[in-house]
Amino acid sequence: MNKFKLNSKYKAVVIGGSAGSFQGIVKILSNLPPNFPLPIIMCLHRLKHVRNGFVEALSLKSIVEVTEPFDKENIKKGKIYLAPANYHMSVELGHYFSLSTEEMINNSRPAIDITLGTAAYVYRDKLVGILLSGANKDGGLGMKYIKDRGGITIVQEPSECMIDTMPRAAMNATNIDHVLKIDQIVQFLKELHKHYIS
């Protein structure tokens, strides 16, 4: 895994996904080290009228409990956050979340571009951005923002995706650092973890 130029400067991981990403998310979360030191901020497209069950399903598989943040909730190390159904979730200076019900972007609320873009603004070169399988172009612009601000960008290998529109949109928008299969993304996060405990 020496192709990863890692260090301990990173302060957060942000993950976007849509159609076909659930199994990948489950595999990532179920293989995290139990004391993974960074907050993981997830924005996944989901049915807006189904508010129960999704978080619980992820928490059952995840090493760390998955929670939906409240508006103005502070972002803490070692926590996993999921954008609530039918709310845009932004990361704000001061390291807290803000939720809004503004109009959809890319026919989506939550919009991955908003979460990734605002996280890039706050964390700059200390952010890891990961974009998984999905059926629209949401997240492509957000990954460009992460790259432009010095963060590291990863997309799921399109050939592994159930629907590859989303990672390909990111690859068209910017020069992605790593194109990886889910197992490799898991290994990347484990390697990143080693830099914090070594």
C-alpha positions as CSV (number, residue, x, y, z in Angstrom):
1,M,0.0,0.0,0.0
2,N,3.0,2.3,-0.4
3,K,1.1,4.1,-3.2
4,F,-0.7,6.0,-0.5
5,K,1.1,9.1,0.6
6,L,-0.3,9.3,4.1
7,N,0.5,11.2,7.2
8,S,-1.3,12.2,10.4
9,K,-2.4,15.6,9.3
10,Y,-5.9,14.5,8.3
11,K,-8.8,15.7,10.5
12,A,-11.9,14.2,8.9
13,V,-13.2,11.7,6.3
14,V,-16.2,12.6,4.2
15,I,-18.1,9.9,2.2
16,G,-20.8,10.3,-0.5
17,G,-22.8,7.6,-2.1
18,S,-26.1,6.9,-3.8
19,A,-27.6,4.0,-5.7
20,G,-25.6,0.8,-5.2
21,S,-23.4,2.2,-2.4
22,F,-25.1,0.6,0.6
23,Q,-23.1,-2.6,0.6
24,G,-19.9,-0.7,0.1
25,I,-20.7,1.5,3.1
26,V,-21.5,-1.5,5.2
27,K,-18.2,-3.1,4.3
28,I,-16.2,0.0,5.1
29,L,-17.9,0.6,8.4
30,S,-17.8,-3.0,9.5
31,N,-14.0,-3.1,8.9
32,L,-13.0,0.1,10.6
33,P,-10.6,-0.1,13.5
34,P,-12.7,0.3,16.7
35,N,-10.6,3.3,17.8
36,F,-10.5,5.0,14.3
37,P,-9.5,8.6,15.4
38,L,-11.2,10.8,12.8
39,P,-14.9,11.8,12.4
40,I,-16.5,10.2,9.4
41,I,-19.1,12.4,7.7
42,M,-21.5,10.6,5.4
43,C,-24.0,12.0,2.9
44,L,-26.0,9.2,1.2
45,H,-29.0,9.6,-1.0
46,R,-32.0,8.1,0.7
47,L,-35.8,8.1,0.6
48,K,-36.9,11.3,2.1
49,H,-40.1,10.0,3.7
50,V,-38.4,7.0,5.4
51,R,-36.7,8.3,8.5
52,N,-36.4,5.1,10.5
53,G,-34.4,1.9,9.9
54,F,-31.5,3.2,7.7
55,V,-29.3,4.5,10.5
56,E,-30.2,1.4,12.6
57,A,-29.2,-0.9,9.8
58,L,-25.8,0.8,9.4
59,S,-25.2,0.9,13.1
60,L,-25.8,-2.9,13.4
61,K,-23.0,-3.5,10.9
62,S,-20.7,-0.6,11.9
63,I,-17.9,-0.9,14.5
64,V,-18.8,2.6,15.7
65,E,-22.4,3.8,16.2
66,V,-23.8,5.8,13.3
67,T,-25.8,8.9,14.3
68,E,-27.7,11.6,12.5
69,P,-26.5,15.0,13.8
70,F,-28.7,17.7,15.1
71,D,-28.5,21.2,13.7
72,K,-25.5,23.0,15.3
73,E,-24.1,19.7,16.7
74,N,-20.3,19.8,17.2
75,I,-18.2,17.4,15.2
76,K,-16.2,15.0,17.4
77,K,-13.3,12.7,16.7
78,G,-14.1,9.0,16.3
79,K,-17.7,9.5,15.5
80,I,-19.7,8.6,12.4
81,Y,-22.3,11.0,11.2
82,L,-25.0,10.5,8.5
83,A,-26.9,13.3,6.9
84,P,-30.6,13.1,8.0
85,A,-33.2,12.2,5.4
86,N,-34.6,15.3,3.5
87,Y,-32.0,17.7,5.0
88,H,-28.9,19.2,3.4
89,M,-26.0,18.9,5.8
90,S,-23.2,21.4,5.8
91,V,-20.0,21.5,7.7
92,E,-19.4,24.9,9.3
93,L,-16.3,26.8,10.4
94,G,-16.0,26.0,14.1
95,H,-16.5,22.3,13.3
96,Y,-20.2,21.9,13.7
97,F,-23.1,20.8,11.4
98,S,-25.9,22.9,10.0
99,L,-29.0,21.4,8.5
100,S,-31.4,23.0,6.0
101,T,-34.4,22.2,3.8
102,E,-33.4,24.5,0.9
103,E,-34.3,23.3,-2.6
104,M,-32.9,20.1,-4.0
105,I,-29.5,20.1,-5.8
106,N,-29.1,17.4,-8.5
107,N,-32.6,16.3,-7.6
108,S,-31.3,15.4,-4.1
109,R,-31.7,16.5,-0.5
110,P,-29.3,15.8,1.1
111,A,-27.0,16.8,-1.7
112,I,-23.5,15.3,-1.6
113,D,-22.0,18.3,-3.3
114,I,-23.1,20.5,-0.3
115,T,-21.6,18.2,2.3
116,L,-18.4,17.6,0.5
117,G,-18.0,21.2,-0.6
118,T,-18.5,22.7,2.8
119,A,-16.2,20.1,4.4
120,A,-13.5,21.0,1.9
121,Y,-13.9,24.7,2.9
122,V,-13.5,23.9,6.6
123,Y,-10.9,21.1,6.5
124,R,-9.0,22.1,3.4
125,D,-5.9,19.9,3.0
126,K,-6.8,17.9,6.1
127,L,-9.8,16.2,4.5
128,V,-10.2,12.7,2.9
129,G,-13.0,12.6,0.4
130,I,-14.5,9.3,-0.8
131,L,-17.2,8.9,-3.5
132,L,-19.0,5.6,-4.1
133,S,-21.5,4.2,-6.5
134,G,-24.4,6.4,-7.6
135,A,-26.8,7.2,-10.5
136,N,-26.3,10.9,-10.9
137,K,-23.5,13.5,-10.9
138,D,-24.0,14.7,-7.3
139,G,-20.6,14.7,-5.6
140,G,-18.5,15.4,-8.6
141,L,-18.3,19.1,-7.9
142,G,-17.7,18.4,-4.2
143,M,-14.8,16.2,-5.0
144,K,-13.3,19.0,-7.2
145,Y,-13.6,21.3,-4.2
146,I,-11.7,18.8,-2.0
147,K,-9.0,18.4,-4.6
148,D,-8.7,22.2,-5.2
149,R,-8.2,22.8,-1.5
150,G,-5.5,20.2,-1.1
151,G,-7.5,17.3,0.3
152,I,-7.1,13.7,-0.9
153,T,-9.7,12.3,-3.2
154,I,-10.8,8.7,-3.7
155,V,-13.6,7.2,-5.9
156,Q,-14.9,3.7,-6.1
157,E,-13.5,1.8,-9.1
158,P,-16.3,2.3,-11.7
159,S,-16.1,-1.4,-12.8
160,E,-17.1,-2.4,-9.3
161,C,-20.0,0.0,-9.0
162,M,-23.6,-1.0,-9.4
163,I,-24.0,2.3,-11.2
164,D,-20.8,4.2,-12.1
165,T,-22.3,7.6,-13.0
166,M,-21.2,9.3,-9.7
167,P,-17.6,8.2,-9.6
168,R,-17.2,9.0,-13.3
169,A,-18.6,12.5,-12.8
170,A,-15.9,13.1,-10.2
171,M,-13.2,11.7,-12.5
172,N,-14.4,14.1,-15.2
173,A,-14.5,17.0,-12.8
174,T,-11.0,16.7,-11.4
175,N,-7.8,14.6,-11.2
176,I,-8.8,12.0,-8.6
177,D,-5.9,10.8,-6.5
178,H,-7.0,7.1,-6.1
179,V,-9.5,4.9,-7.9
180,L,-10.1,2.0,-5.6
181,K,-12.3,-1.0,-5.0
182,I,-14.1,-1.2,-1.7
183,D,-11.5,-3.6,-0.2
184,Q,-8.8,-1.1,-1.1
185,I,-10.7,1.8,0.5
186,V,-10.9,-0.3,3.7
187,Q,-7.2,-0.9,3.5
188,F,-6.6,2.8,2.9
189,L,-8.5,3.7,6.1
190,K,-6.6,1.1,8.0
191,E,-3.3,2.5,6.8
192,L,-4.5,6.0,7.7
193,H,-5.3,4.7,11.2
194,K,-1.8,3.4,11.6
195,H,-0.4,6.9,11.2
196,Y,-2.3,8.0,14.2
197,I,-1.3,5.2,16.5
198,S,2.3,4.8,15.5
